[in-house]
Amino acid sequence: MVTISATPSSRSGADYLRLANASTASGQPSPNQSLLPLSARVNAHDHLEVGGCDVKALVEQYGSPLYILDETTLRTACQQYRDALKQYYAGPTLAIYASKAWNCWAVDAIVKQEGLGIDVVSGGELFTAIKAGFSAEQTYFHGNNKSREELLLALEMGCNIVADNWLELRTLAELAQARAQSGETKPVPVMLRFTPGIECHTHEYIRTGHLDSKFGFDPEQQQAVFEFLSQQPQLRCIGLHAHIGSQIFELQPHHDLAEVLVRAFGEAQAHGLPVSQLNVGGGLGIRYTESDDPPSIETWVKQVCDALTAACEAHGLALPQLICEPGRSLIASACVTAYTIGSQKEVPGIRKYITVDGGMSDNPRPITYESVYRAIVANRMSAPQTETVTVAGKHCESGDVLIKDAQLPPTEPGDILVVLGTGAYNYSMSSNYNRLTRPAGVLVQGGEAEVFLERETYADLIRFDRLPERLSR
Ligand SMILES: Cc1ncc(COP(=O)(O)O)c(C=O)c1O
């Protein structure tokens, strides 16, 4: 692995470019181990370039803040999941994109072109996936409180439904029964989500596999659920699912999960259920800072494949279809957010603030999870990072801080600050807090940039506002 050797104060933004990793068997860097998009370069103007496009020029043309999405990085990550699954598993496989990380038309369309399936968690995500052309078989509908309307949309599409709890399972049975009575002959494909009881080291808000989780059936409910499903001819139980959490660097929990899932798989078969798929969830972490050291996509996939193969062998079971559903590790490092630096404030002896023209509305992760990010000044890439500053957003909220104690070169109003690794859970968790308009997004590749998300306008902000008649009298 290439590491940064310079001390923080003599390091420049350009040094972050060296944080690529060439340790995979294929010799190709694993996107989740790279701080910057794979296409990032410093050009002759000492500016950051992504996808062959000068970031300063992109901001001049498309405005600020700006999400800049590198198509090459996203496609490479998709290909690495797909290829590694094929290489390390003897049975059928499918990588599906956990689109909660960033669900929009263009992102979904790229993932679909790369041959992945998709996981959605709401009617809105499902609607967007359908718009992007995903087939019913490639689509998995998650969620711990799907509404009746959402279930009806899923049934109409015919996609796979990941049942999370008893209410949902009973509602599904009722809806499927009604469909059968009106002549529908195809049973509804249902997957079951279980809480596997596996702990992993990540923020408690993004940990889902431990027993005290709002997601999935408890292990003690397993037998009753299998029995219920074995008496529902309108519901076809296609497989089992579990997800242990997000931003995980350890491999052991994924190994343990394989054993838990395979044991449950054997039980399901013993109940006569036609299960053929095991979905191990997502969770592989990414490098947000130079000290983060996640395994590569290939290493993670190999671990999952080996663990599942060994567990099946141990239990004397044929290999099921292996499904995994990464989100963050597919898209996080493909995107950077460019901001324009504005006001600065020095609190003597305490800290220096520099403020950007966005913040918690376009990236709510720092205020929600205390997530740590790195940033560089895109128009002065080789300038030494001699200052320690706090990068604040422009929202009326003291906690609206994007990066505490960032190492940056001295900056001036108008400089372009680029926050790295913003592809996952940024746009998808964004808001209009303080009535800020959401940034535009541009897709970059080979020196070309195209808008895939229009910048919101003030008119968009009041699109759904209505003035009750008595107020206008
Ligand atoms: C059920 C499920 N699958 C997959 C994912 C994706 O996880 P990650 O983005 O860490 O890969 C999540 C994220 O929370 C999830 O809840």
The ligand as an SDF file (V2000), in Angstrom:
LIG
                    3D

 16 16  0  0  0  0  0  0  0  0999 V2000
  -29.9440   -3.7910    4.4210 C   0  0  0  0  0  0  0  0  0  0  0  0
  -28.7640   -3.0360    3.9870 C   0  0  0  0  0  0  0  0  0  0  0  0
  -28.0340   -3.5160    2.9680 N   0  0  0  0  0  0  0  0  0  0  0  0
  -26.9500   -2.8620    2.5190 C   0  0  0  0  0  0  0  0  0  0  0  0
  -26.5490   -1.6680    3.0770 C   0  0  0  0  0  0  0  0  0  0  0  0
  -25.3590   -0.9840    2.5220 C   0  0  0  0  0  0  0  0  0  0  0  0
  -24.3390   -0.8590    3.4310 O   0  0  0  0  0  0  0  0  0  0  0  0
  -22.9730   -0.1990    2.9850 P   0  0  0  0  0  0  0  0  0  0  0  0
  -23.2990    1.1290    2.4140 O   0  0  0  0  0  0  0  0  0  0  0  0
  -22.1930   -0.0980    4.2240 O   0  0  0  0  0  0  0  0  0  0  0  0
  -22.3390   -1.1200    2.0050 O   0  0  0  0  0  0  0  0  0  0  0  0
  -27.2640   -1.1380    4.1430 C   0  0  0  0  0  0  0  0  0  0  0  0
  -26.8320    0.1210    4.7580 C   0  0  0  0  0  0  0  0  0  0  0  0
  -27.1880    0.5320    5.8140 O   0  0  0  0  0  0  0  0  0  0  0  0
  -28.4120   -1.8380    4.6080 C   0  0  0  0  0  0  0  0  0  0  0  0
  -29.1440   -1.3730    5.6260 O   0  0  0  0  0  0  0  0  0  0  0  0
  1  2  1  0
  2  3  1  0
  2 15  2  0
  3  4  2  0
  4  5  1  0
  5  6  1  0
  5 12  2  0
  6  7  1  0
  7  8  1  0
  8  9  2  0
  8 10  1  0
  8 11  1  0
 12 13  1  0
 12 15  1  0
 13 14  2  0
 15 16  1  0
M  END
$$$$
